[in-house]
Amino acid sequence: MVFASQLERWYLARSARFPPYPDSSPELLAAGLRCPFQSGGRCGAREGRVLGCRLYFCETGVVDDTGVLAERWHGRLKRLHEEFGVDWWYRPLFPLSAPAGE
């Protein structure tokens, strides 16, 4: 399960290619069980992908300090949210949804 903050969602929406790729069924997309940006094993949102994808899903088999990196970059994301006055809305990315009231 991939999580994302509000700023990450906005950036992803601006940079990703839509509509969802044809190898994702509407049922799997609606249930949040399939990434709508994947097609043939390739990411259609590579430039705008969220931190969770960058840290955990892009390079399999790599042993590193992922926990340390996650903590550091989440801290930076939180500071950006504070700096721009955006609520820290950190929830599962899929299914793609907006916070209540948006």
Residue, then its C-alpha position, 0 to 999 in steps of 0.5 A: m500500500v502506497f501512502a502520499s501527502q496532499l502536496e505529493r498528490w497535487y504534484l502527481a496529478r500535474s505530472a502523470r499521464f491520464p487516463p489510467y492505463p488499459d491493463s488496469s481493470p476498473e474494478l481493481l482501480a476502484a478497489g485501490l488494488r492496482c496502480p493506474f499509472q502502470s502499463g506493461g511494468r512501466c510507470g507512467a508517473r515516473e517524474g511525479r511519483v510519490l515518496g513511497c514509490r521512490l523509496y520502496f517500489c522502484e528498485t527491488g533487491v537493493v539493501d539500503d537505509t530505507g527507514v532512515l531515508a523515509e524518516r528524513w524525507h517525510g520530515r522534509l515533506k512535512r516542513l513543505h506542508e507547513e511552509f505552504g500552509v497545506d494540511w498534512w493529509y497523509r493517507p493511502l494513495f489508491p484508490l485516488s481520492a481527495p480529503a473530505g470537503e474537496 
